[in-house]
C-alpha cells in the first residue's frame, strides 16, 4: 500500500508544487473496494 501512497504523493506535489499554497489533505489507509489500487476523494478550492 505504501507504493500506491507514494504514487499519490508524487501526483499531488506535481499538481501543487508550492508547499505554502498546497491544499491540506487527509490520507486513510484502508483496503479499497473492487480490487482498486487507490481510492482518492479530492477537494480543492481555487480562487
N, C-alpha and C positions, 0 to 999 in steps of 0.2 A: 504494500500500500504506500510505502514511503516514496517509491519511484514515481508513482502517479501523483503524489502530492508535489514532488519536485517539478513535474511537467506543468502542473497548475501554477506553481510559483514562478516558473520561467515565463509563462504566458502573461501572468499578472504584472510582473515587473517590466516586461516588454511593452505592455499597454500603458502602464503608469510608471515611467522611468524616474520621475522626481519623487523621492521619498517624502518630501514636505507637502506634496499635494496628492499623494496616493490615498485612495479611499481605504477606510478600515474594512476588515473582513474577519469573519469567524470561520474556522475550519473544524469540522467534527468528523472524526474517523469512525465510520460505520460501514458494515457490509452493504454494498449497493444492490439494488433490486435488478432482476432480469439479466444478470451477467454483465452489467455495465462495469467499466473500469473506474469511472469517475462520475459523480453526480454533483453538479455545481449550480447553486442558485445565486446569481449575482445581481446586485442592485447598485447603480451608480447615479449620482445626481451631478449633472454638468451645468455650470452656469454660475 
